[in-house]
Amino acid sequence: MLGRCLEAKLLIARGEFEVGHAGLIAALEECEQTGWTICFPEFLGSLAEASSGMGHTGSALATIDRAIARANGGGERWYLPELHRIRGELLVLESAGGIAGQCFQETIEISKMQGALFWELRGALSLARLNLSQSNAVGARAVLEPIYARFPKEAETSDLRAAALTLKATGSDMVT
């Protein structure tokens, strides 16, 4: 079951939303039937991303809300920062920038409480992008620079590369 969930999650990450969505629905139904629900909120988050990728933002929001409730109630709070970030990204698609910004702030706050610098970066990156889309380069820089600076210079991830590009777009002298 875990293998099928991970395979579907990978398909979704590759942009194969319909196939990944169908596979994940089937795998999650089997998980619920057997009572094996480890990482269930994480997989619900991927399911929401697949729904969004297929143009079903309303369904995606309902799924992400279910995932957040499940994480809060089932002891899998470690994934809450990412679920709130995904919710914010979905709200951006719905043109609800103010509420999306609150989700990104919540991502950052939960990440700080958990000591999860990676999740904090992802939340800050989403918030910075939202600020940039609203022509607020100063706000974008203010939220992203302090978190980006906490990573070692030699660290190399796709999120750090994206953060560097976003900082560059803000005119930050932190990146070249």
PAZAPA-4460 file (N, C-alpha, C; in steps of 0.05 Angstrom, whole numbers, plus 32768, in hexadecimal, padded with zeros to 4 digits):
% residues 176
    n_x    n_y    n_z   ca_x   ca_y   ca_z    c_x    c_y    c_z   seq   type   mol
   8010   7FE8   8000   8000   8000   8000   8011   8019   8000     1      M     A
   8026   8019   8011   8038   8030   8012   8045   8035   7FF7     2      L     A
   804D   801F   7FEA   805A   8022   7FD0   8047   802E   7FBB     3      G     A
   802E   8026   7FBC   801A   8032   7FA9   8015   804F   7FAF     4      R     A
   8014   8056   7FC9   8011   8072   7FD0   8029   8083   7FC7     5      C     A
   8040   8079   7FCB   8058   8087   7FC3   805B   808A   7FA5     6      L     A
   8053   8074   7F97   8054   8075   7F7A   8040   808A   7F70     7      E     A
   8028   808B   7F7B   8015   80A0   7F73   801E   80BC   7F79     8      A     A
   802B   80BF   7F91   8036   80D9   7F99   804B   80E2   7F85     9      K     A
   805C   80D0   7F7C   8071   80D6   7F68   8064   80DE   7F4E    10      L     A
   8050   80D0   7F45   8042   80D7   7F2C   8037   80F4   7F2E    11      L     A
   802B   80FA   7F45   8020   8115   7F49   8036   812A   7F48    12      I     A
   804D   8124   7F55   8063   8137   7F55   806E   813B   7F39    13      A     A
   806B   8127   7F28   8074   8129   7F0C   8060   8137   7EFA    14      R     A
   8049   813E   7F05   8034   814B   7EF6   8020   8139   7EE8    15      G     A
   8022   811F   7EEF   800F   810B   7EE4   7FF7   8109   7EF7    16      E     A
   7FE8   811F   7EF8   7FD3   8122   7F0D   7FBD   810E   7F0B    17      F     A
   7FB3   8108   7EF4   7F9C   80F6   7EF2   7FA3   80DA   7EFA    18      E     A
   7FB9   80D0   7EF0   7FC2   80B5   7EF7   7FC9   80B3   7F14    19      V     A
   7FD8   80C7   7F1E   7FE0   80C7   7F3A   7FC8   80C9   7F4C    20      G     A
   7FB4   80DA   7F45   7F9C   80DE   7F55   7F8D   80C3   7F57    21      H     A
   7F89   80B6   7F40   7F7A   809C   7F40   7F89   8087   7F51    22      A     A
   7FA3   8086   7F4E   7FB3   8073   7F5D   7FB2   8078   7F7B    23      G     A
   7FB3   8092   7F82   7FB4   8099   7F9F   7F98   8095   7FAB    24      L     A
   7F83   809B   7F9D   7F68   8096   7FA7   7F65   8078   7FAD    25      I     A
   7F6D   8067   7F9B   7F6A   804A   7F9F   7F7B   8040   7FB6    26      A     A
   7F94   804A   7FB8   7FA6   8042   7FCD   7F9C   804C   7FE9    27      A     A
   7F92   8064   7FEA   7F88   806F   8003   7F6F   8061   800C    28      L     A
   7F5E   8059   7FFA   7F46   804A   8001   7F4E   802F   800D    29      E     A
   7F61   8022   8002   7F6B   8009   800C   7F78   800D   8028    30      E     A
   7F86   8023   802B   7F92   8029   8045   7F7D   802C   805A    31      C     A
   7F68   803B   8054   7F52   803F   8067   7F44   8025   806E    32      E     A
   7F40   8014   805A   7F33   7FFA   805F   7F43   7FE8   8071    33      Q     A
   7F5D   7FEA   806F   7F6E   7FD8   8080   7F76   7FE5   809A    34      T     A
   7F71   7FFF   809C   7F78   800D   80B5   7F95   8018   80B5    35      G     A
   7FA3   8014   809F   7FBF   801D   809D   7FBE   803A   8092    36      W     A
   7FC2   804D   80A4   7FC0   8069   809D   7FD8   8079   80A4    37      T     A
   7FEF   806C   80A4   8008   807B   80A9   800D   808D   8091    38      I     A
   8015   80A5   8096   801A   80BA   8082   8001   80C2   8072    39      C     A
   7FEA   80BB   807D   7FD1   80C1   806F   7FCE   80DF   8069    40      F     A
   7FD4   80F1   807C   7FD2   810E   8075   7FE5   8116   805F    41      P     A
   7FFC   810B   805E   800F   8111   8049   8004   8109   802E    42      E     A
   7FF8   80F2   802C   7FED   80E8   8013   7FD4   80F8   800B    43      F     A
   7FC5   8100   801F   7FAE   8112   8019   7FB7   812C   800E    44      L     A
   7FCE   8136   8017   7FD9   814F   800C   7FE0   814B   7FEF    45      G     A
   7FEC   8135   7FE8   7FF2   812F   7FCC   7FD9   812C   7FBB    46      S     A
   7FC5   8120   7FC7   7FAB   811D   7FB9   7F9F   8139   7FB3    47      L     A
   7FA1   814B   7FC6   7F98   8167   7FC2   7FA7   8174   7FAB    48      A     A
   7FC2   8170   7FAA   7FD2   817B   7F95   7FC9   816F   7F7A    49      E     A
   7FC3   8156   7F79   7FBA   8149   7F60   7F9F   8155   7F57    50      A     A
   7F8D   8158   7F6A   7F73   8164   7F64   7F76   8180   7F59    51      S     A
   7F88   818F   7F65   7F8D   81AA   7F5C   7F99   81AA   7F40    52      S     A
   7FAC   8197   7F3B   7FB8   8195   7F21   7FA5   818E   7F0B    53      G     A
   7F8F   8181   7F13   7F7A   817A   7EFF   7F65   8190   7EFD    54      M     A
   7F69   81A6   7F0C   7F57   81BD   7F0A   7F40   81BC   7F1E    55      G     A
   7F41   81AB   7F31   7F2B   81A8   7F45   7F34   81B4   7F60    56      H     A
   7F37   81CE   7F61   7F41   81DC   7F78   7F2E   81D9   7F90    57      T     A
   7F14   81DA   7F8C   7F01   81D6   7FA2   7F04   81BB   7FAF    58      G     A
   7F07   81A6   7FA0   7F0B   818B   7FAA   7F26   818A   7FB8    59      S     A
   7F3A   8197   7FAD   7F55   8197   7FB9   7F54   81A4   7FD4    60      A     A
   7F46   81BA   7FD7   7F44   81C8   7FF1   7F36   81B6   8005    61      L     A
   7F20   81A8   7FFD   7F13   8196   800F   7F25   8180   8018    62      A     A
   7F35   8176   8006   7F48   8160   800D   7F5E   816A   801F    63      T     A
   7F68   8182   801B   7F7E   818C   802C   7F73   8192   8048    64      I     A
   7F5A   819C   804A   7F4E   81A0   8064   7F4B   8186   8073    65      D     A
   7F44   8171   8064   7F42   8156   8070   7F5D   814D   807A    66      R     A
   7F72   8152   806A   7F8D   814A   8072   7F96   8159   808B    67      A     A
   7F90   8173   808D   7F98   8182   80A4   7F8A   8178   80BD    68      I     A
   7F70   8172   80BA   7F60   8167   80D1   7F6B   814C   80D9    69      A     A
   7F72   813C   80C6   7F7D   8121   80CB   7F98   8123   80D9    70      R     A
   7FA9   8136   80D0   7FC4   8139   80DD   7FC1   8143   80F9    71      A     A
   7FAF   8155   80FE   7FAA   8160   8119   7F9F   814B   812B    72      N     A
   7F8D   813A   8121   7F7F   8126   8131   7F8E   810C   8134    73      G     A
   7FA0   8106   8121   7FAC   80EC   8121   7FC9   80EB   8129    74      G     A
   7FD4   8101   8133   7FEF   8100   813D   8004   8103   8127    75      G     A
   7FFD   810A   810F   8011   810E   80FA   8015   812B   80F4    76      E     A
   801A   813A   810A   801D   8157   8107   8037   815F   80FA    77      R     A
   8049   814D   80F6   8063   8153   80EA   805E   815E   80CD    78      W     A
   8049   8157   80C0   8044   815F   80A5   8032   8177   80A2    79      Y     A
   8029   8182   80B9   8017   8199   80B9   8022   81B1   80AA    80      L     A
   803C   81B8   80AD   8046   81CF   809E   8041   81CD   8080    81      P     A
   8047   81B6   8075   8044   81B2   8058   8026   81B3   8050    82      E     A
   8015   81A7   8061   7FF8   81A8   805A   7FEE   81C4   805A    83      L     A
   7FF6   81D5   806D   7FED   81F1   806D   7FF9   8200   8055    84      H     A
   8011   81F9   804D   801D   8206   8036   800D   81FE   801C    85      R     A
   8007   81E5   801A   7FF7   81DC   8003   7FDC   81EA   8003    86      I     A
   7FD0   81EC   801A   7FB6   81FA   801C   7FB9   8217   8012    87      R     A
   7FCF   8224   801A   7FD4   823F   8011   7FD7   8241   7FF3    88      G     A
   7FE6   822E   7FE8   7FEA   822E   7FCA   7FCF   822A   7FBC    89      E     A
   7FBD   821A   7FC7   7FA3   8216   7FBB   7F93   8230   7FBD    90      L     A
   7F95   823E   7FD4   7F86   8257   7FD7   7F91   826C   7FC4    91      L     A
   7FAA   826C   7FBE   7FB5   827F   7FAA   7FA7   827A   7F8F    92      V     A
   7FA3   8261   7F88   7F95   825A   7F6F   7F78   8265   7F6F    93      L     A
   7F6D   8266   7F87   7F51   8270   7F8A   7F51   828F   7F8D    94      E     A
   7F68   829B   7F8A   7F6A   82B9   7F8D   7F63   82C2   7FA9    95      S     A
   7F6A   82B2   7FBC   7F66   82B9   7FD8   7F81   82BE   7FE6    96      A     A
   7F8F   82D2   7FDB   7FAA   82D7   7FE4   7FAD   82DD   8002    97      G     A
   7F9A   82EB   800D   7F9C   82F2   802A   7F9B   82D9   803B    98      G     A
   7F88   82C7   8035   7F86   82AF   8045   7F9E   829D   803F    99      I     A
   7FA7   829D   8026   7FBE   828D   801F   7FD6   8296   802F   100      A     A
   7FDA   82B0   8031   7FF0   82BB   8041   7FEF   82B1   805E   101      G     A
   7FD7   82AF   8069   7FD3   82A5   8085   7FDC   8288   8086   102      Q     A
   7FD5   8278   8072   7FDE   825C   8071   7FFC   825A   8070   103      C     A
   8009   826B   8060   8026   826A   805E   8033   8273   8079   104      F     A
   8027   8287   8086   8031   828F   80A0   802E   8279   80B4   105      Q     A
   8018   826A   80B3   8013   8254   80C5   8028   823E   80C0   106      E     A
   802E   8239   80A6   8043   8226   809F   805D   822E   80AD   107      T     A
   8065   8247   80AB   807E   8250   80B7   807D   824D   80D5   108      I     A
   8067   8254   80E2   8066   8253   80FF   8067   8236   8109   109      E     A
   8058   8224   80FD   8058   8208   8105   8074   81FD   8101   110      I     A
   8080   8204   80EA   809C   81FA   80E4   80AF   8203   80FA   111      S     A
   80AD   821C   8102   80BF   8226   8118   80BB   8216   8131   112      K     A
   80A2   8211   8138   809C   8201   8151   80A7   81E5   814F   113      M     A
   80A7   81DA   8137   80B1   81BF   8132   80CF   81BE   812E   114      Q     A
   80DC   81D5   812A   80F8   81D6   8123   80FD   81CB   8108   115      G     A
   80EA   81CF   80F6   80EC   81C3   80DB   80F3   81D9   80C6   116      A     A
   810D   81DE   80C4   8117   81F3   80B2   810E   81EF   8095   117      L     A
   810E   81D7   808C   8106   81D1   8070   80E9   81DA   806B   118      F     A
   80D7   81D3   807D   80BB   81DB   807A   80B9   81FA   807C   119      W     A
   80C9   8205   808E   80C8   8222   8091   80D0   8230   8077   120      E     A
   80E5   8225   806A   80EE   8231   8050   80D7   822F   803B   121      L     A
   80CA   8218   803A   80B5   8214   8026   809E   8228   802B   122      R     A
   8097   822C   8044   8082   823F   804B   808A   825C   8044   123      G     A
   80A3   8262   804B   80AD   827D   8045   80AF   8282   8027   124      A     A
   80B7   826E   8018   80B8   8270   7FFB   809D   8275   7FEF   125      L     A
   8089   8266   7FF8   806D   826B   7FEE   8064   8287   7FF6   126      S     A
   8069   8290   800E   8061   82AA   8016   806F   82C0   8006   127      L     A
   8089   82BB   8002   8099   82CF   7FF2   808E   82D0   7FD5   128      A     A
   8087   82BA   7FCA   807C   82BA   7FAE   8061   82C9   7FAE   129      R     A
   8051   82C5   7FC3   8037   82D3   7FC4   803D   82F1   7FC6   130      L     A
   8050   82F9   7FD7   8057   8315   7FD9   8060   8321   7FBF   131      N     A
   8071   8312   7FB1   807A   831B   7F96   8063   831E   7F83   132      L     A
   8050   830C   7F83   8039   830D   7F71   8028   8326   7F77   133      S     A
   802B   8331   7F8F   801D   8349   7F98   802F   8361   7F96   134      Q     A
   8045   835F   7F88   8058   8375   7F84   8065   837E   7F9E   135      S     A
   8069   836C   7FB0   8075   8372   7FCA   8090   8364   7FCD   136      N     A
   80A4   836E   7FBF   80BE   8362   7FBF   80CB   8365   7FDB   137      A     A
   80C6   837B   7FE8   80D2   837F   8003   80C7   836B   8017   138      V     A
   80AD   8366   8016   80A1   8352   8028   80AB   8336   8021   139      G     A
   80AE   8330   8008   80B8   8316   7FFF   80D5   8311   800A   140      A     A
   80E5   8325   8007   8101   8324   8010   8101   8321   802F   141      R     A
   80F1   8330   803D   80F1   8330   805A   80E9   8314   8065   142      A     A
   80D7   8306   8058   80CF   82EC   8062   80E3   82D6   805B   143      V     A
   80EF   82D9   8043   8100   82C3   8039   811D   82C4   8041   144      L     A
   8129   82DC   8041   8145   82DF   8047   814E   82D2   8062   145      E     A
   8140   82D8   8078   814A   82CC   8091   814A   82AE   8092   146      P     A
   8137   82A2   8085   8135   8285   8085   814A   8279   8072   147      I     A
   814C   8285   805B   8160   827C   8047   817C   827E   8052   148      Y     A
   8182   8293   8062   819C   8297   806E   81A4   8281   8082   149      A     A
   8190   8273   808D   8196   825E   80A1   81A0   8244   8095   150      R     A
   819E   8242   807B   81A8   8229   806D   81C6   822C   8067   151      F     A
   81D5   8216   8068   81F1   8218   8061   81F4   821F   8043   152      P     A
   8208   822E   803D   820D   8237   8021   820F   8220   800D   153      K     A
   821A   8209   8017   821D   81F3   8005   8204   81E1   8001   154      E     A
   81F0   81E7   8011   81D7   81D8   800E   81CA   81DD   7FF3   155      A     A
   81C0   81C8   7FE7   81B5   81C9   7FCC   819C   81B8   7FCA   156      E     A
   8185   81C5   7FCA   816C   81B8   7FC5   815C   81C8   7FB2   157      T     A
   8147   81BC   7FA7   8136   81CB   7F94   8129   81E3   7FA2   158      S     A
   8121   81E0   7FBB   8115   81F6   7FC9   8129   820D   7FCF   159      D     A
   8142   8206   7FD5   8156   821B   7FD8   815C   8229   7FBE   160      L     A
   815D   821A   7FA8   8161   8227   7F8E   8149   8239   7F87   161      R     A
   8131   8230   7F8D   8119   8241   7F89   811A   825A   7F9B   162      A     A
   8123   8257   7FB3   8125   826D   7FC6   8139   8282   7FBB   163      A     A
   8150   8278   7FB1   8164   828A   7FA6   8159   8299   7F8E   164      A     A
   814B   828C   7F7D   813F   829A   7F66   812A   82AE   7F6F   165      L     A
   811A   82A7   7F83   8106   82BA   7F8D   8114   82D2   7F9A   166      T     A
   8129   82CD   7FA9   8137   82E4   7FB5   8144   82F5   7FA0   167      L     A
   814E   82E9   7F8B   815A   82F8   7F75   8144   830A   7F69   168      K     A
   812C   8300   7F66   8116   830F   7F5A   810E   8327   7F6C   169      A     A
   8114   8325   7F86   810D   833B   7F99   8123   8350   7F99   170      T     A
   813A   834B   7F8C   8150   835E   7F8C   8162   8359   7FA4   171      G     A
   815F   8343   7FB2   8170   833D   7FC9   818D   833B   7FC1   172      S     A
   819F   8346   7FD2   81BB   8344   7FCD   81C7   832B   7FDB   173      D     A
   81B5   831B   7FE6   81BD   8302   7FF4   81C6   82ED   7FDF   174      M     A
   81BB   82EE   7FC7   81C1   82DB   7FB2   81CB   82EA   7F9A   175      V     A
   81DB   82DC   7F89   81E6   82E9   7F71   81DB   82DC   7F58   176      T     A
***
